[in-house]
Amino acid sequence: MMLRNSSNAVLRKLSSCPSFKAHDGKLVMKTPLVLKSHATTRSTAPFSTQSAPTKEKPIIANASDVSTSKCPFSTVSSTLDAIDTAKTDREQSRPVPTLKDVPSVPLLGVFVNAIPFIGDWLNDNFYHNPNVTPHNAYDVHYEMYQKYGTFYTTYIPGIGEGLYPKVYMIMDPEEMKKVIRQEGAYPRGGVEGLKPMVKWMKKNNFKLAGAGSNDNGFLGRGETWRKYRNFMQTDLLSPKSASGYVPGVANAAKIASRGVPYYASDLNTFFNYAAFDMFQSIMFGQVSKLADPNTSSNPVDVEFCRLAVDSLAYLVRMSDDPQEAIKASLGIETELYYKFDKTMDALKDIVMEKLTVFIERWDRNELDDNERKSYFAHAIERQRAEESGIDESELMQICLLMLNASVDTTSTFICWAMVHLSTNLHVQENLYRELKQHLDASEDGMLHAEMLTKAKSPYLHAVLRESHRMTPVYPSTMFKSNSVADIEIHGVTVPKGSVVGFDSYPIGMDPMIVDQPERFIPERWIGDEPIQARKGTPAEVLDSVMYRDPFSQGARRCPGSRVAVNETQLILSQLVLDWKISAPPSVKTYRDIPYKMQTLLVAQLPEMNVEARV
């Protein structure tokens, strides 16, 4: 009954647009829609307008010419003309790509198959858009690249806005920088699209979400967002602050590493626990030891980890599923929302109790040295300063969000790096030798921040960079908006306030751009010679900061990005030093390991072979 009512609500919403009406439970055209269709061949260079045959990847379906069929809602097929005028010297040195348009329908955008009853038939026979599932995001992004090139408009509910939720997708880092320069004082952030989170926070009267007002606070844009953001990132984002937490994180990683043999058949859970342990050392200066089954740990922490992973998975599913997004816009509370709401309520109770106990111990001067150096202890001091403008409830709400995001996001990056190390044992051995030299020279047998710099550990950094190229935690690293003014992208005027997606995955996997893209070769990123070899070629975009950093750019850059990088480097280094971890014989390459969309694209790790280092 809920599904039927939801479907009828979607039909009613679609019927409100000029081109559709609902009749006897069916979607009927009032007037023809004009849809654009385009040739799908991709050019030999990523930003070229000259078409040429593309090399096919075995895992990618052959790109078909969308223009061979006409949609029954359309009487016109056309393409947007290329605009050859370029503004910068760099653009003038190469052809400008043509802006192409992905066929779409109102509200549901490119997710034609989400139209009740007839969506699959329409998409299979007329639209030919990729069928997005929780298990094929990498392939879909590459297929879109094959069909539409490096500059196209797509339509994504929950990210784009309006009847046709348009998003401009770009891949040129120079164009990305243009957008960031036009973000303005209050840039767009990914959390804006998390409407279920906004709803839950307002239900709980969170000042952080602008309870009692139309302002979404930290989850919106404006001076309120800036106030909360500045408070949150203090003692977190600067290199000095992040490095100050390294001793505690290193200790947590060393303890967590002991649990690897026990969790060999469930490393996904292990990495969640390890991420929790490391962030607890940052947030509270405490050693939780959740990842080591041989030491006592708090059962409440185990429950927190489960709730944190589940809540974010529910949240992302509601944001990514077009029907869920449409239902949310209609005010329909689905079964998935009820699960999210219940999970967040339980998580809130755990976190608020933990924060309250810490504050009470702070007031009684009972904190030990490590706890006094923690993020939360410093935040209490800053909050109680007269000029902070933050009350205690807002402080606790900020920390709730941080703790909720601290588990699944970091562990996903670590999981993919371990996938590549376990399927490329020669790489794992090279990394072990680099790290072992540092550990042998350490007086206390511990990893330290200076050991893991790019100058001291270039192979470690190259491993993480190569992992990000092949398996980023999500193909589109960020969605931005030119909030200040109209902007020209590849010579096309993009109106002020448009949503622009930065897609950094496909070019790094294109065999015409990257030699042997399916092979894990960290040496691509070591030394100056490879960088110089890429200069002046289509592959030089891969050396841009827009491509090499998984944590976004600009004012809405992930505030925990530096500590997340430290966590990743430390746990991965400790595991390689302690264990030789190899994939089972059935797994030959990373392609043999499935993944699914949770908070991010999470590798579903098989049971690994774990052997202690001598």
Secondary structure, DSSP 8 states (H G I E B T S, - for coil): -HHHHHHHHHHHHHHTSTTEEEETTEEEESS-----------BSSTT---B------TTS-----GGGS--TT-S------------SHHHHTS-----EE---BTTTBT-GGGSTTTHHHHIIIII------TT-HHHHHHHHHHHHTTEEEEE-BTTB-TTTTEEEEE--HHHHHHHHHTS-SS---GGGG-HHHHHHHHHTT-GGGTTTSS--GGGS-SHHHHHHHHHHHTTTSSHHHHHHTHHHHHHHHHHHHTTTTTTTT-HHHHHHHHHHHHHHHHHTS-----S-TTS---HHHHHHHHHHHHHHHHHHHHHH-HHHHHHHHTT---HHHHHHHHHHHHHHHHHHHHHHHHHHHHHTT---HHHHTSHHHHHHHHHHSTT----HHHHHHHHHHHHHTSSHHHHHHHHHHHHHHHH-HHHHHHHHHHHHHHHHT-SSS---GGGGSTTT-HHHHHHHHHHHHHS-SSSEEEEEE--SS-EEETTEEE-TT-EEEEE-HHHHT-TTTSSSTTS--GGGGSSHHHHHHHTTSGGGGGGSHHHH-TT--STTS-TTHHHHHHHHHHHHHHHHHHEEEE--TT--SGGGS-EEESSSEEE-----EEEE--
